Amino acid sequence: MTARPRIADYMARDLILLRPDMEILHAMKILLEKRISGAPVVDAEGHLVGVLSKKDCLRAALHGAYYQEWGGQVAAFMSAPAATLDVDLDLVEATESFLASPYRRFPVLREGELVGQISRADLLRALVDNWSG
């Protein structure tokens, strides 16, 4: 029996990374310019400390509009701790994780270290590639 394909074979490895001390408006502009729905947030040593999504950015924008005070650091708006997937997870297990959560993308870890990210689109592409005749 052959092993099922793993998310390591389909995850993005060239990541846009944000810092917790980054200005939230700058982070929003990065997400919009790069046309991505979210990005991992890492500390100075490169350790994953959270994820900033467009939904988190909407929360920051609403807060700014309501209080007439824009700004703040990414750390104040990011989701932390980040929900992650292991690099060796197979496609079926990864699909189950996506279906059981509201997230559009997950950071991928190998032994606690950030090594990639997988999105719903990446996973769907992998499933179609592997199981369509």
N, CA, C and O atoms as CSV, one atom per row, in Angstrom:
chain,resi,resn,atom,element,x,y,z
A,1,MET,N,N,0.846,-1.186,0.000
A,1,MET,CA,C,0.000,0.000,0.000
A,1,MET,C,C,0.888,1.246,0.000
A,1,MET,O,O,1.813,1.356,0.805
A,2,THR,N,N,0.604,2.166,-0.894
A,2,THR,CA,C,1.398,3.395,-0.941
A,2,THR,C,C,0.888,4.394,0.083
A,2,THR,O,O,-0.302,4.432,0.395
A,3,ALA,N,N,1.788,5.187,0.591
A,3,ALA,CA,C,1.421,6.196,1.577
A,3,ALA,C,C,0.607,7.298,0.904
A,3,ALA,O,O,0.827,7.638,-0.258
A,4,ARG,N,N,-0.319,7.834,1.652
A,4,ARG,CA,C,-1.113,8.941,1.120
A,4,ARG,C,C,-0.243,10.188,1.000
A,4,ARG,O,O,0.679,10.377,1.795
A,5,PRO,N,N,-0.524,11.038,0.020
A,5,PRO,CA,C,0.234,12.284,-0.120
A,5,PRO,C,C,0.110,13.131,1.152
A,5,PRO,O,O,-0.915,13.105,1.834
A,6,ARG,N,N,1.163,13.871,1.450
A,6,ARG,CA,C,1.218,14.696,2.654
A,6,ARG,C,C,1.116,16.175,2.286
A,6,ARG,O,O,1.348,16.561,1.140
A,7,ILE,N,N,0.772,16.979,3.259
A,7,ILE,CA,C,0.667,18.412,2.981
A,7,ILE,C,C,2.023,19.024,2.659
A,7,ILE,O,O,2.091,20.072,2.017
A,8,ALA,N,N,3.095,18.386,3.094
A,8,ALA,CA,C,4.432,18.891,2.775
A,8,ALA,C,C,4.640,19.008,1.266
A,8,ALA,O,O,5.415,19.845,0.803
A,9,ASP,N,N,3.944,18.163,0.501
A,9,ASP,CA,C,4.093,18.165,-0.950
A,9,ASP,C,C,3.326,19.291,-1.632
A,9,ASP,O,O,3.537,19.544,-2.818
A,10,TYR,N,N,2.444,19.971,-0.908
A,10,TYR,CA,C,1.568,20.980,-1.522
A,10,TYR,C,C,1.570,22.335,-0.825
A,10,TYR,O,O,0.983,23.291,-1.331
A,11,MET,N,N,2.218,22.428,0.319
A,11,MET,CA,C,2.195,23.683,1.067
A,11,MET,C,C,3.077,24.736,0.395
A,11,MET,O,O,4.001,24.413,-0.352
A,12,ALA,N,N,2.773,25.983,0.676
A,12,ALA,CA,C,3.617,27.090,0.231
A,12,ALA,C,C,4.814,27.173,1.174
A,12,ALA,O,O,4.670,27.066,2.392
A,13,ARG,N,N,5.970,27.361,0.604
A,13,ARG,CA,C,7.192,27.452,1.417
A,13,ARG,C,C,7.777,28.865,1.430
A,13,ARG,O,O,8.505,29.233,2.352
A,14,ASP,N,N,7.460,29.641,0.417
A,14,ASP,CA,C,7.949,31.016,0.306
A,14,ASP,C,C,6.889,31.922,0.926
A,14,ASP,O,O,5.981,32.383,0.233
A,15,LEU,N,N,7.002,32.173,2.216
A,15,LEU,CA,C,5.937,32.838,2.960
A,15,LEU,C,C,6.162,34.328,3.143
A,15,LEU,O,O,7.292,34.805,3.241
A,16,ILE,N,N,5.055,35.043,3.186
A,16,ILE,CA,C,5.050,36.432,3.618
A,16,ILE,C,C,4.905,36.356,5.135
A,16,ILE,O,O,3.929,35.802,5.641
A,17,LEU,N,N,5.861,36.906,5.851
A,17,LEU,CA,C,5.839,36.856,7.310
A,17,LEU,C,C,5.632,38.255,7.883
A,17,LEU,O,O,6.161,39.237,7.363
A,18,LEU,N,N,4.865,38.328,8.946
A,18,LEU,CA,C,4.631,39.583,9.647
A,18,LEU,C,C,5.265,39.504,11.026
A,18,LEU,O,O,5.543,38.416,11.531
A,19,ARG,N,N,5.492,40.665,11.631
A,19,ARG,CA,C,6.065,40.734,12.980
A,19,ARG,C,C,5.021,41.280,13.949
A,19,ARG,O,O,4.201,42.108,13.551
A,20,PRO,N,N,5.025,40.844,15.203
A,20,PRO,CA,C,4.019,41.312,16.159
A,20,PRO,C,C,4.107,42.812,16.442
A,20,PRO,O,O,3.103,43.435,16.789
A,21,ASP,N,N,5.305,43.398,16.296
A,21,ASP,CA,C,5.470,44.824,16.574
A,21,ASP,C,C,5.241,45.708,15.340
A,21,ASP,O,O,5.410,46.926,15.405
A,22,MET,N,N,4.859,45.093,14.227
A,22,MET,CA,C,4.587,45.823,12.991
A,22,MET,C,C,3.308,46.640,13.151
A,22,MET,O,O,2.368,46.199,13.811
A,23,GLU,N,N,3.270,47.813,12.556
A,23,GLU,CA,C,2.078,48.653,12.547
A,23,GLU,C,C,0.970,47.924,11.775
A,23,GLU,O,O,1.211,47.424,10.676
A,24,ILE,N,N,-0.239,47.860,12.342
A,24,ILE,CA,C,-1.338,47.108,11.740
A,24,ILE,C,C,-1.683,47.615,10.338
A,24,ILE,O,O,-1.998,46.809,9.462
A,25,LEU,N,N,-1.631,48.917,10.105
A,25,LEU,CA,C,-1.944,49.438,8.769
A,25,LEU,C,C,-0.935,48.950,7.732
A,25,LEU,O,O,-1.303,48.654,6.596
A,26,HIS,N,N,0.308,48.868,8.115
A,26,HIS,CA,C,1.348,48.352,7.211
A,26,HIS,C,C,1.062,46.877,6.892
A,26,HIS,O,O,1.156,46.457,5.739
A,27,ALA,N,N,0.718,46.111,7.905
A,27,ALA,CA,C,0.405,44.685,7.701
A,27,ALA,C,C,-0.804,44.525,6.783
A,27,ALA,O,O,-0.811,43.655,5.912
A,28,MET,N,N,-1.833,45.365,6.975
A,28,MET,CA,C,-3.021,45.305,6.109
A,28,MET,C,C,-2.641,45.551,4.656
A,28,MET,O,O,-3.100,44.849,3.755
A,29,LYS,N,N,-1.805,46.546,4.439
A,29,LYS,CA,C,-1.375,46.866,3.068
A,29,LYS,C,C,-0.620,45.695,2.444
A,29,LYS,O,O,-0.786,45.418,1.256
A,30,ILE,N,N,0.198,45.012,3.222
A,30,ILE,CA,C,0.929,43.848,2.719
A,30,ILE,C,C,-0.049,42.753,2.284
A,30,ILE,O,O,0.084,42.202,1.192
A,31,LEU,N,N,-1.030,42.439,3.136
A,31,LEU,CA,C,-2.004,41.405,2.784
A,31,LEU,C,C,-2.760,41.782,1.509
A,31,LEU,O,O,-2.992,40.932,0.648
A,32,LEU,N,N,-3.138,43.038,1.389
A,32,LEU,CA,C,-3.884,43.481,0.208
A,32,LEU,C,C,-3.014,43.469,-1.048
A,32,LEU,O,O,-3.448,43.000,-2.100
A,33,GLU,N,N,-1.788,43.983,-0.938
A,33,GLU,CA,C,-0.888,44.019,-2.104
A,33,GLU,C,C,-0.521,42.620,-2.592
A,33,GLU,O,O,-0.429,42.381,-3.796
A,34,LYS,N,N,-0.312,41.700,-1.656
A,34,LYS,CA,C,0.084,40.331,-2.008
A,34,LYS,C,C,-1.117,39.451,-2.330
A,34,LYS,O,O,-0.960,38.308,-2.761
A,35,ARG,N,N,-2.327,39.992,-2.119
A,35,ARG,CA,C,-3.572,39.261,-2.395
A,35,ARG,C,C,-3.627,37.928,-1.654
A,35,ARG,O,O,-3.935,36.886,-2.232
A,36,ILE,N,N,-3.321,37.993,-0.357
A,36,ILE,CA,C,-3.391,36.805,0.488
A,36,ILE,C,C,-4.372,37.058,1.630
A,36,ILE,O,O,-4.564,38.198,2.054
A,37,SER,N,N,-4.986,35.991,2.122
A,37,SER,CA,C,-6.026,36.135,3.145
A,37,SER,C,C,-5.459,36.204,4.561
A,37,SER,O,O,-6.191,36.494,5.507
A,38,GLY,N,N,-4.173,35.943,4.712
A,38,GLY,CA,C,-3.563,36.000,6.028
A,38,GLY,C,C,-2.109,35.604,5.960
A,38,GLY,O,O,-1.631,35.106,4.941
A,39,ALA,N,N,-1.408,35.832,7.061
A,39,ALA,CA,C,0.022,35.512,7.107
A,39,ALA,C,C,0.436,35.160,8.528
A,39,ALA,O,O,-0.130,35.664,9.498
A,40,PRO,N,N,1.439,34.280,8.636
A,40,PRO,CA,C,1.981,33.961,9.956
A,40,PRO,C,C,2.685,35.181,10.561
A,40,PRO,O,O,3.265,36.005,9.854
A,41,VAL,N,N,2.616,35.266,11.880
A,41,VAL,CA,C,3.307,36.319,12.619
A,41,VAL,C,C,4.412,35.639,13.416
A,41,VAL,O,O,4.152,34.732,14.207
A,42,VAL,N,N,5.653,36.086,13.200
A,42,VAL,CA,C,6.802,35.476,13.865
A,42,VAL,C,C,7.570,36.510,14.675
A,42,VAL,O,O,7.594,37.693,14.335
A,43,ASP,N,N,8.199,36.046,15.755
A,43,ASP,CA,C,9.013,36.941,16.578
A,43,ASP,C,C,10.399,37.101,15.959
A,43,ASP,O,O,10.665,36.576,14.877
A,44,ALA,N,N,11.273,37.821,16.640
A,44,ALA,CA,C,12.613,38.121,16.110
A,44,ALA,C,C,13.439,36.857,15.852
A,44,ALA,O,O,14.337,36.871,15.010
A,45,GLU,N,N,13.146,35.763,16.568
A,45,GLU,CA,C,13.874,34.506,16.377
A,45,GLU,C,C,13.220,33.617,15.313
A,45,GLU,O,O,13.717,32.530,15.020
A,46,GLY,N,N,12.106,34.081,14.736
A,46,GLY,CA,C,11.428,33.303,13.705
A,46,GLY,C,C,10.418,32.306,14.233
A,46,GLY,O,O,9.923,31.470,13.477
A,47,HIS,N,N,10.102,32.377,15.528
A,47,HIS,CA,C,9.119,31.464,16.115
A,47,HIS,C,C,7.701,31.988,15.851
A,47,HIS,O,O,7.438,33.184,15.982
A,48,LEU,N,N,6.817,31.100,15.488
A,48,LEU,CA,C,5.430,31.451,15.229
A,48,LEU,C,C,4.757,31.904,16.518
A,48,LEU,O,O,4.765,31.187,17.518
A,49,VAL,N,N,4.168,33.112,16.485
A,49,VAL,CA,C,3.482,33.632,17.667
A,49,VAL,C,C,1.998,33.895,17.405
A,49,VAL,O,O,1.239,34.158,18.338
A,50,GLY,N,N,1.588,33.824,16.145
A,50,GLY,CA,C,0.188,34.053,15.818
A,50,GLY,C,C,-0.017,34.088,14.324
A,50,GLY,O,O,0.900,33.813,13.550
A,51,VAL,N,N,-1.229,34.429,13.921
A,51,VAL,CA,C,-1.589,34.581,12.516
A,51,VAL,C,C,-2.446,35.837,12.411
A,51,VAL,O,O,-3.303,36.086,13.258
A,52,LEU,N,N,-2.210,36.618,11.374
A,52,LEU,CA,C,-3.052,37.779,11.105
A,52,LEU,C,C,-3.832,37.496,9.830
A,52,LEU,O,O,-3.246,37.268,8.772
A,53,SER,N,N,-5.161,37.511,9.937
A,53,SER,CA,C,-6.024,37.256,8.788
A,53,SER,C,C,-6.722,38.548,8.375
A,53,SER,O,O,-6.692,39.544,9.098
A,54,LYS,N,N,-7.348,38.516,7.208
A,54,LYS,CA,C,-8.133,39.679,6.785
A,54,LYS,C,C,-9.285,39.909,7.751
A,54,LYS,O,O,-9.692,41.051,7.965
A,55,LYS,N,N,-9.813,38.848,8.335
A,55,LYS,CA,C,-10.874,39.005,9.331
A,55,LYS,C,C,-10.349,39.775,10.542
A,55,LYS,O,O,-11.038,40.649,11.068
A,56,ASP,N,N,-9.129,39.452,10.987
A,56,ASP,CA,C,-8.510,40.196,12.084
A,56,ASP,C,C,-8.336,41.665,11.689
A,56,ASP,O,O,-8.522,42.564,12.509
A,57,CYS,N,N,-7.977,41.894,10.427
A,57,CYS,CA,C,-7.791,43.264,9.929
A,57,CYS,C,C,-9.120,44.021,9.906
A,57,CYS,O,O,-9.158,45.216,10.199
A,58,LEU,N,N,-10.196,43.337,9.562
A,58,LEU,CA,C,-11.520,43.976,9.603
A,58,LEU,C,C,-11.859,44.399,11.030
A,58,LEU,O,O,-12.431,45.465,11.255
A,59,ARG,N,N,-11.500,43.555,11.981
A,59,ARG,CA,C,-11.723,43.886,13.397
A,59,ARG,C,C,-10.933,45.148,13.762
A,59,ARG,O,O,-11.448,46.028,14.453
A,60,ALA,N,N,-9.696,45.233,13.301
A,60,ALA,CA,C,-8.862,46.412,13.571
A,60,ALA,C,C,-9.447,47.653,12.899
A,60,ALA,O,O,-9.449,48.735,13.485
A,61,ALA,N,N,-9.943,47.499,11.674
A,61,ALA,CA,C,-10.524,48.633,10.946
A,61,ALA,C,C,-11.796,49.121,11.634
A,61,ALA,O,O,-12.016,50.325,11.766
A,62,LEU,N,N,-12.635,48.175,12.072
A,62,LEU,CA,C,-13.858,48.554,12.779
A,62,LEU,C,C,-13.523,49.280,14.079
A,62,LEU,O,O,-14.145,50.286,14.421
A,63,HIS,N,N,-12.547,48.763,14.785
A,63,HIS,CA,C,-12.093,49.393,16.026
A,63,HIS,C,C,-11.620,50.814,15.737
A,63,HIS,O,O,-11.954,51.746,16.468
A,64,GLY,N,N,-10.841,50.975,14.668
A,64,GLY,CA,C,-10.337,52.296,14.298
A,64,GLY,C,C,-11.454,53.249,13.920
A,64,GLY,O,O,-11.440,54.414,14.317
A,65,ALA,N,N,-12.427,52.760,13.152
A,65,ALA,CA,C,-13.537,53.610,12.723
A,65,ALA,C,C,-14.411,53.999,13.918
A,65,ALA,O,O,-14.847,55.145,14.033
A,66,TYR,N,N,-14.656,53.043,14.791
A,66,TYR,CA,C,-15.524,53.289,15.942
A,66,TYR,C,C,-14.910,54.312,16.902
A,66,TYR,O,O,-15.588,55.229,17.368
A,67,TYR,N,N,-13.638,54.143,17.185
A,67,TYR,CA,C,-12.965,55.023,18.145
A,67,TYR,C,C,-12.272,56.204,17.479
A,67,TYR,O,O,-11.642,57.013,18.161
A,68,GLN,N,N,-12.381,56.316,16.142
A,68,GLN,CA,C,-11.733,57.396,15.393
A,68,GLN,C,C,-10.236,57.459,15.705
A,68,GLN,O,O,-9.636,58.532,15.784
A,69,GLU,N,N,-9.663,56.279,15.877
A,69,GLU,CA,C,-8.255,56.194,16.234
A,69,GLU,C,C,-7.656,54.972,15.553
A,69,GLU,O,O,-7.783,53.854,16.051
A,70,TRP,N,N,-7.007,55.183,14.422
A,70,TRP,CA,C,-6.398,54.092,13.663
A,70,TRP,C,C,-5.032,53.768,14.211
A,70,TRP,O,O,-4.337,54.628,14.752
A,71,GLY,N,N,-4.660,52.520,14.065
A,71,GLY,CA,C,-3.296,52.150,14.401
A,71,GLY,C,C,-3.224,51.071,15.452
A,71,GLY,O,O,-4.229,50.497,15.872
A,72,GLY,N,N,-2.007,50.820,15.856
A,72,GLY,CA,C,-1.732,49.766,16.813
A,72,GLY,C,C,-0.814,48.740,16.182
A,72,GLY,O,O,-0.514,48.798,14.990
A,73,GLN,N,N,-0.382,47.815,16.987
A,73,GLN,CA,C,0.527,46.782,16.514
A,73,GLN,C,C,-0.242,45.516,16.135
A,73,GLN,O,O,-1.336,45.255,16.635
A,74,VAL,N,N,0.362,44.746,15.244
A,74,VAL,CA,C,-0.209,43.472,14.808
A,74,VAL,C,C,-0.555,42.596,16.012
A,74,VAL,O,O,-1.590,41.929,16.011
A,75,ALA,N,N,0.291,42.592,17.028
A,75,ALA,CA,C,0.082,41.749,18.219
A,75,ALA,C,C,-1.280,41.980,18.861
A,75,ALA,O,O,-1.844,41.059,19.452
A,76,ALA,N,N,-1.818,43.190,18.755
A,76,ALA,CA,C,-3.099,43.505,19.383
A,76,ALA,C,C,-4.285,42.909,18.631
A,76,ALA,O,O,-5.374,42.798,19.195
A,77,PHE,N,N,-4.097,42.525,17.374
A,77,PHE,CA,C,-5.205,42.075,16.541
A,77,PHE,C,C,-5.054,40.651,16.005
A,77,PHE,O,O,-6.033,40.063,15.547
A,78,MET,N,N,-3.856,40.093,16.056
A,78,MET,CA,C,-3.617,38.750,15.509
A,78,MET,C,C,-4.314,37.693,16.339
A,78,MET,O,O,-4.642,37.915,17.505
A,79,SER,N,N,-4.537,36.540,15.730
A,79,SER,CA,C,-5.075,35.383,16.440
A,79,SER,C,C,-3.900,34.615,17.028
A,79,SER,O,O,-2.973,34.224,16.319
A,80,ALA,N,N,-3.960,34.408,18.342
A,80,ALA,CA,C,-2.873,33.699,19.011
A,80,ALA,C,C,-3.451,32.914,20.176
A,80,ALA,O,O,-4.362,33.397,20.848
A,81,PRO,N,N,-2.948,31.726,20.428
A,81,PRO,CA,C,-1.918,31.043,19.641
A,81,PRO,C,C,-2.493,30.593,18.295
A,81,PRO,O,O,-3.704,30.434,18.145
A,82,ALA,N,N,-1.622,30.397,17.343
A,82,ALA,CA,C,-2.034,29.995,16.001
A,82,ALA,C,C,-2.387,28.513,15.966
A,82,ALA,O,O,-1.681,27.684,16.539
A,83,ALA,N,N,-3.483,28.188,15.290
A,83,ALA,CA,C,-3.810,26.791,15.021
A,83,ALA,C,C,-2.884,26.347,13.887
A,83,ALA,O,O,-2.758,27.046,12.881
A,84,THR,N,N,-2.240,25.197,14.044
A,84,THR,CA,C,-1.247,24.744,13.066
A,84,THR,C,C,-1.514,23.310,12.637
A,84,THR,O,O,-2.291,22.589,13.263
A,85,LEU,N,N,-0.853,22.914,11.558
A,85,LEU,CA,C,-0.867,21.525,11.109
A,85,LEU,C,C,0.571,21.042,11.037
A,85,LEU,O,O,1.495,21.827,10.824
A,86,ASP,N,N,0.747,19.739,11.217
A,86,ASP,CA,C,2.072,19.140,11.128
A,86,ASP,C,C,2.412,18.827,9.684
A,86,ASP,O,O,1.545,18.411,8.915
A,87,VAL,N,N,3.655,19.024,9.315
A,87,VAL,CA,C,4.139,18.838,7.954
A,87,VAL,C,C,3.886,17.424,7.419
A,87,VAL,O,O,3.746,17.244,6.210
A,88,ASP,N,N,3.826,16.436,8.287
A,88,ASP,CA,C,3.642,15.052,7.853
A,88,ASP,C,C,2.184,14.603,7.780
A,88,ASP,O,O,1.910,13.439,7.488
A,89,LEU,N,N,1.257,15.504,8.040
A,89,LEU,CA,C,-0.159,15.171,7.959
A,89,LEU,C,C,-0.531,14.802,6.527
A,89,LEU,O,O,-0.089,15.452,5.579
A,90,ASP,N,N,-1.339,13.763,6.371
A,90,ASP,CA,C,-1.748,13.411,5.008
A,90,ASP,C,C,-2.936,14.286,4.586
A,90,ASP,O,O,-3.549,14.959,5.414
A,91,LEU,N,N,-3.245,14.264,3.294
A,91,LEU,CA,C,-4.262,15.156,2.734
A,91,LEU,C,C,-5.643,14.943,3.349
A,91,LEU,O,O,-6.390,15.901,3.551
A,92,VAL,N,N,-5.982,13.691,3.645
A,92,VAL,CA,C,-7.288,13.396,4.232
A,92,VAL,C,C,-7.384,14.001,5.631
A,92,VAL,O,O,-8.382,14.643,5.959
A,93,GLU,N,N,-6.362,13.803,6.453
A,93,GLU,CA,C,-6.365,14.374,7.804
A,93,GLU,C,C,-6.379,15.902,7.756
A,93,GLU,O,O,-7.045,16.548,8.564
A,94,ALA,N,N,-5.650,16.466,6.814
A,94,ALA,CA,C,-5.631,17.923,6.673
A,94,ALA,C,C,-7.014,18.439,6.282
A,94,ALA,O,O,-7.468,19.463,6.793
A,95,THR,N,N,-7.676,17.729,5.380
A,95,THR,CA,C,-9.028,18.119,4.968
A,95,THR,C,C,-9.975,18.096,6.164
A,95,THR,O,O,-10.798,18.997,6.327
A,96,GLU,N,N,-9.859,17.078,6.989
A,96,GLU,CA,C,-10.694,16.993,8.193
A,96,GLU,C,C,-10.444,18.193,9.109
A,96,GLU,O,O,-11.383,18.726,9.701
A,97,SER,N,N,-9.187,18.618,9.228
A,97,SER,CA,C,-8.855,19.785,10.058
A,97,SER,C,C,-9.495,21.052,9.506
A,97,SER,O,O,-10.025,21.867,10.262
A,98,PHE,N,N,-9.446,21.217,8.178
A,98,PHE,CA,C,-10.063,22.398,7.566
A,98,PHE,C,C,-11.573,22.389,7.769
A,98,PHE,O,O,-12.163,23.423,8.085
A,99,LEU,N,N,-12.196,21.240,7.593
A,99,LEU,CA,C,-13.647,21.160,7.722
A,99,LEU,C,C,-14.120,21.389,9.155
A,99,LEU,O,O,-15.246,21.833,9.378
A,100,ALA,N,N,-13.269,21.089,10.112
A,100,ALA,CA,C,-13.622,21.251,11.524
A,100,ALA,C,C,-13.281,22.637,12.070
A,100,ALA,O,O,-13.482,22.901,13.255
A,101,SER,N,N,-12.763,23.527,11.209
A,101,SER,CA,C,-12.350,24.849,11.685
A,101,SER,C,C,-12.837,25.941,10.732
A,101,SER,O,O,-13.222,25.661,9.597
A,102,PRO,N,N,-12.814,27.184,11.205
A,102,PRO,CA,C,-13.210,28.296,10.342
A,102,PRO,C,C,-12.043,28.855,9.515
A,102,PRO,O,O,-12.238,29.783,8.730
A,103,TYR,N,N,-10.840,28.305,9.680
A,103,TYR,CA,C,-9.648,28.904,9.078
A,103,TYR,C,C,-9.516,28.604,7.598
A,103,TYR,O,O,-9.887,27.525,7.134
A,104,ARG,N,N,-8.983,29.569,6.860
A,104,ARG,CA,C,-8.754,29.434,5.421
A,104,ARG,C,C,-7.346,28.952,5.113
A,104,ARG,O,O,-7.067,28.480,4.011
A,105,ARG,N,N,-6.462,29.074,6.095
A,105,ARG,CA,C,-5.084,28.635,5.926
A,105,ARG,C,C,-4.518,28.273,7.284
A,105,ARG,O,O,-4.947,28.797,8.311
A,106,PHE,N,N,-3.552,27.373,7.275
A,106,PHE,CA,C,-2.874,26.962,8.506
A,106,PHE,C,C,-1.363,27.088,8.309
A,106,PHE,O,O,-0.844,26.707,7.260
A,107,PRO,N,N,-0.656,27.616,9.306
A,107,PRO,CA,C,0.798,27.492,9.298
A,107,PRO,C,C,1.145,26.009,9.460
A,107,PRO,O,O,0.434,25.271,10.141
A,108,VAL,N,N,2.235,25.585,8.836
A,108,VAL,CA,C,2.664,24.188,8.898
A,108,VAL,C,C,3.983,24.122,9.674
A,108,VAL,O,O,4.923,24.864,9.388
A,109,LEU,N,N,4.033,23.229,10.652
A,109,LEU,CA,C,5.211,23.098,11.513
A,109,LEU,C,C,5.889,21.749,11.332
A,109,LEU,O,O,5.242,20.741,11.048
A,110,ARG,N,N,7.212,21.754,11.503
A,110,ARG,CA,C,8.011,20.535,11.603
A,110,ARG,C,C,8.781,20.662,12.912
A,110,ARG,O,O,9.641,21.529,13.067
A,111,GLU,N,N,8.456,19.784,13.841
A,111,GLU,CA,C,9.104,19.784,15.162
A,111,GLU,C,C,9.062,21.177,15.801
A,111,GLU,O,O,10.051,21.640,16.370
A,112,GLY,N,N,7.911,21.832,15.699
A,112,GLY,CA,C,7.716,23.129,16.328
A,112,GLY,C,C,8.190,24.324,15.537
A,112,GLY,O,O,7.953,25.462,15.942
A,113,GLU,N,N,8.860,24.093,14.412
A,113,GLU,CA,C,9.385,25.198,13.598
A,113,GLU,C,C,8.501,25.439,12.379
A,113,GLU,O,O,8.055,24.486,11.740
A,114,LEU,N,N,8.247,26.694,12.056
A,114,LEU,CA,C,7.453,27.055,10.896
A,114,LEU,C,C,8.193,26.692,9.614
A,114,LEU,O,O,9.315,27.146,9.390
A,115,VAL,N,N,7.561,25.869,8.769
A,115,VAL,CA,C,8.198,25.449,7.512
A,115,VAL,C,C,7.340,25.742,6.288
A,115,VAL,O,O,7.795,25.579,5.156
A,116,GLY,N,N,6.095,26.177,6.510
A,116,GLY,CA,C,5.233,26.462,5.375
A,116,GLY,C,C,3.847,26.864,5.820
A,116,GLY,O,O,3.582,27.114,6.996
A,117,GLN,N,N,2.967,26.916,4.826
A,117,GLN,CA,C,1.575,27.268,5.074
A,117,GLN,C,C,0.739,26.560,4.013
A,117,GLN,O,O,1.155,26.436,2.861
A,118,ILE,N,N,-0.434,26.101,4.410
A,118,ILE,CA,C,-1.315,25.466,3.431
A,118,ILE,C,C,-2.684,26.128,3.520
A,118,ILE,O,O,-3.204,26.386,4.606
A,119,SER,N,N,-3.251,26.395,2.353
A,119,SER,CA,C,-4.552,27.051,2.281
A,119,SER,C,C,-5.604,26.059,1.809
A,119,SER,O,O,-5.288,24.953,1.371
A,120,ARG,N,N,-6.852,26.474,1.907
A,120,ARG,CA,C,-7.939,25.646,1.379
A,120,ARG,C,C,-7.724,25.372,-0.104
A,120,ARG,O,O,-7.931,24.253,-0.574
A,121,ALA,N,N,-7.306,26.409,-0.841
A,121,ALA,CA,C,-7.084,26.248,-2.288
A,121,ALA,C,C,-5.961,25.254,-2.564
A,121,ALA,O,O,-6.081,24.423,-3.464
A,122,ASP,N,N,-4.861,25.330,-1.793
A,122,ASP,CA,C,-3.749,24.373,-1.965
A,122,ASP,C,C,-4.248,22.953,-1.752
A,122,ASP,O,O,-3.929,22.049,-2.524
A,123,LEU,N,N,-5.023,22.767,-0.712
A,123,LEU,CA,C,-5.517,21.432,-0.359
A,123,LEU,C,C,-6.496,20.906,-1.409
A,123,LEU,O,O,-6.437,19.738,-1.792
A,124,LEU,N,N,-7.383,21.763,-1.862
A,124,LEU,CA,C,-8.337,21.348,-2.890
A,124,LEU,C,C,-7.609,20.953,-4.176
A,124,LEU,O,O,-7.955,19.960,-4.816
A,125,ARG,N,N,-6.603,21.738,-4.541
A,125,ARG,CA,C,-5.785,21.420,-5.726
A,125,ARG,C,C,-5.105,20.062,-5.544
A,125,ARG,O,O,-5.064,19.262,-6.478
A,126,ALA,N,N,-4.582,19.803,-4.375
A,126,ALA,CA,C,-3.912,18.525,-4.093
A,126,ALA,C,C,-4.886,17.359,-4.187
A,126,ALA,O,O,-4.553,16.309,-4.736
A,127,LEU,N,N,-6.078,17.542,-3.658
A,127,LEU,CA,C,-7.071,16.477,-3.707
A,127,LEU,C,C,-7.487,16.177,-5.152
A,127,LEU,O,O,-7.601,15.013,-5.537
A,128,VAL,N,N,-7.710,17.207,-5.933
A,128,VAL,CA,C,-8.084,17.030,-7.334
A,128,VAL,C,C,-6.957,16.359,-8.090
A,128,VAL,O,O,-7.203,15.442,-8.873
A,129,ASP,N,N,-5.722,16.797,-7.872
A,129,ASP,CA,C,-4.553,16.202,-8.540
A,129,ASP,C,C,-4.420,14.705,-8.238
A,129,ASP,O,O,-4.059,13.914,-9.109
A,130,ASN,N,N,-4.718,14.337,-6.996
A,130,ASN,CA,C,-4.485,12.951,-6.566
A,130,ASN,C,C,-5.632,12.004,-6.813
A,130,ASN,O,O,-5.415,10.798,-6.930
A,131,TRP,N,N,-6.847,12.511,-6.895
A,131,TRP,CA,C,-7.955,11.585,-7.000
A,131,TRP,C,C,-8.858,11.791,-8.216
A,131,TRP,O,O,-9.935,11.201,-8.299
A,132,SER,N,N,-8.427,12.615,-9.143
A,132,SER,CA,C,-9.198,12.721,-10.391
A,132,SER,C,C,-8.471,11.898,-11.442
A,132,SER,O,O,-7.302,12.142,-11.743
A,133,GLY,N,N,-9.156,10.951,-11.977
A,133,GLY,CA,C,-8.623,9.995,-12.945
A,133,GLY,C,C,-7.584,10.536,-13.791
A,133,GLY,O,O,-7.054,9.828,-14.648
